[in-house]
């Protein structure tokens, strides 16, 4: 039987795998999780059409049911981008401080 942490880590790695060849996630480990950002394909909320996005993912320790819902400890946000160059520029500026701020905003 797979060890739960290893299975969870494998899942997060799959989530942070781009649909664009050669794109690699920028990842920031924390004591109880991580934050990753990745240039990939997502969906435009207004139109439902596929579009390039930066995918921000924050992980936290899973917690038992709260109010009838299980918290799996994964939050995400998609930010549409106009080009690979724009994505690279935003990712270059995304550092540990921004990762911490994103992670804090997920649980606020």
BASE-751910 format. One record per residue (C-alpha): z, x, y. Coordinates in Angstrom, 1 decimal. Layout:
BEGIN
<rec w="Z" u="X" v="Y"/>
...
//
This chain:
BEGIN
<rec w="0.0" u="0.0" v="0.0"/>
<rec w="-0.9" u="1.5" v="3.4"/>
<rec w="1.9" u="2.5" v="5.7"/>
<rec w="2.1" u="0.0" v="8.6"/>
<rec w="2.0" u="2.6" v="11.4"/>
<rec w="-1.1" u="4.3" v="9.9"/>
<rec w="-2.9" u="1.0" v="9.5"/>
<rec w="-2.0" u="0.1" v="13.1"/>
<rec w="-3.2" u="3.4" v="14.4"/>
<rec w="-6.5" u="3.0" v="12.4"/>
<rec w="-6.9" u="-0.4" v="14.0"/>
<rec w="-6.4" u="0.9" v="17.5"/>
<rec w="-8.9" u="3.7" v="16.9"/>
<rec w="-11.5" u="1.1" v="15.8"/>
<rec w="-10.7" u="-1.0" v="18.9"/>
<rec w="-11.3" u="2.1" v="21.0"/>
<rec w="-14.7" u="2.9" v="19.5"/>
<rec w="-17.6" u="2.2" v="21.9"/>
<rec w="-20.7" u="0.3" v="21.1"/>
<rec w="-22.5" u="3.0" v="23.1"/>
<rec w="-23.3" u="6.2" v="21.1"/>
<rec w="-21.4" u="9.3" v="22.3"/>
<rec w="-18.8" u="7.4" v="24.4"/>
<rec w="-15.2" u="8.5" v="23.7"/>
<rec w="-12.1" u="6.7" v="24.8"/>
<rec w="-9.7" u="8.4" v="27.2"/>
<rec w="-6.2" u="7.9" v="25.6"/>
<rec w="-2.7" u="8.4" v="26.9"/>
<rec w="0.1" u="8.4" v="24.4"/>
<rec w="3.6" u="7.1" v="25.2"/>
<rec w="6.8" u="7.2" v="23.2"/>
<rec w="6.3" u="3.6" v="22.0"/>
<rec w="2.5" u="3.1" v="22.3"/>
<rec w="-0.5" u="4.2" v="24.2"/>
<rec w="-3.1" u="3.3" v="26.8"/>
<rec w="-6.8" u="3.8" v="26.2"/>
<rec w="-9.9" u="3.2" v="28.4"/>
<rec w="-13.4" u="3.0" v="27.0"/>
<rec w="-16.9" u="2.3" v="28.2"/>
<rec w="-18.4" u="-0.3" v="25.9"/>
<rec w="-20.0" u="-3.7" v="25.8"/>
<rec w="-18.0" u="-6.8" v="26.6"/>
<rec w="-18.6" u="-10.4" v="27.8"/>
<rec w="-19.0" u="-11.6" v="31.3"/>
<rec w="-16.4" u="-14.4" v="31.6"/>
<rec w="-18.6" u="-16.5" v="33.9"/>
<rec w="-21.8" u="-16.5" v="31.9"/>
<rec w="-20.7" u="-15.4" v="28.4"/>
<rec w="-23.4" u="-12.8" v="28.4"/>
<rec w="-22.9" u="-9.3" v="27.0"/>
<rec w="-22.4" u="-6.7" v="29.8"/>
<rec w="-21.2" u="-3.1" v="30.1"/>
<rec w="-17.4" u="-2.9" v="30.7"/>
<rec w="-14.5" u="-0.6" v="30.8"/>
<rec w="-12.1" u="-1.8" v="28.2"/>
<rec w="-8.4" u="-1.0" v="29.0"/>
<rec w="-6.1" u="-1.3" v="26.0"/>
<rec w="-2.3" u="-1.0" v="26.1"/>
<rec w="-0.2" u="-1.0" v="22.9"/>
<rec w="3.5" u="-1.7" v="22.5"/>
<rec w="5.8" u="-2.0" v="19.5"/>
<rec w="5.1" u="-5.3" v="17.7"/>
<rec w="7.9" u="-7.8" v="18.0"/>
<rec w="9.0" u="-10.8" v="15.9"/>
<rec w="8.1" u="-14.3" v="16.9"/>
<rec w="9.0" u="-15.4" v="20.4"/>
<rec w="8.7" u="-19.0" v="21.2"/>
<rec w="6.6" u="-19.7" v="18.1"/>
<rec w="4.1" u="-16.9" v="18.7"/>
<rec w="4.0" u="-13.4" v="17.2"/>
<rec w="3.6" u="-10.6" v="19.6"/>
<rec w="1.3" u="-7.9" v="18.0"/>
<rec w="1.9" u="-5.5" v="20.9"/>
<rec w="-1.7" u="-5.2" v="22.1"/>
<rec w="-2.9" u="-6.2" v="25.6"/>
<rec w="-6.3" u="-5.6" v="27.0"/>
<rec w="-8.5" u="-6.1" v="30.1"/>
<rec w="-12.2" u="-5.8" v="30.6"/>
<rec w="-13.7" u="-4.6" v="33.9"/>
<rec w="-17.4" u="-5.1" v="34.3"/>
<rec w="-19.3" u="-2.0" v="35.5"/>
<rec w="-22.9" u="-1.6" v="36.8"/>
<rec w="-23.8" u="1.6" v="35.1"/>
<rec w="-22.7" u="4.4" v="32.8"/>
<rec w="-22.3" u="6.6" v="35.9"/>
<rec w="-19.9" u="4.1" v="37.5"/>
<rec w="-18.0" u="3.9" v="34.3"/>
<rec w="-17.7" u="7.7" v="34.1"/>
<rec w="-16.5" u="7.9" v="37.7"/>
<rec w="-13.8" u="5.3" v="37.2"/>
<rec w="-12.7" u="6.9" v="33.9"/>
<rec w="-12.5" u="10.3" v="35.6"/>
<rec w="-10.1" u="8.8" v="38.2"/>
<rec w="-8.0" u="7.0" v="35.6"/>
<rec w="-5.1" u="9.3" v="34.9"/>
<rec w="-1.6" u="9.0" v="33.4"/>
<rec w="-0.2" u="7.3" v="36.5"/>
<rec w="-2.8" u="4.6" v="36.3"/>
<rec w="-2.2" u="4.3" v="32.6"/>
<rec w="1.5" u="3.8" v="33.2"/>
<rec w="0.8" u="1.2" v="35.9"/>
<rec w="-1.6" u="-0.7" v="33.7"/>
<rec w="0.9" u="-0.7" v="30.8"/>
<rec w="3.6" u="-2.0" v="33.1"/>
<rec w="1.4" u="-4.8" v="34.4"/>
<rec w="0.8" u="-6.0" v="30.9"/>
<rec w="4.4" u="-6.8" v="30.3"/>
<rec w="5.3" u="-7.9" v="33.8"/>
//
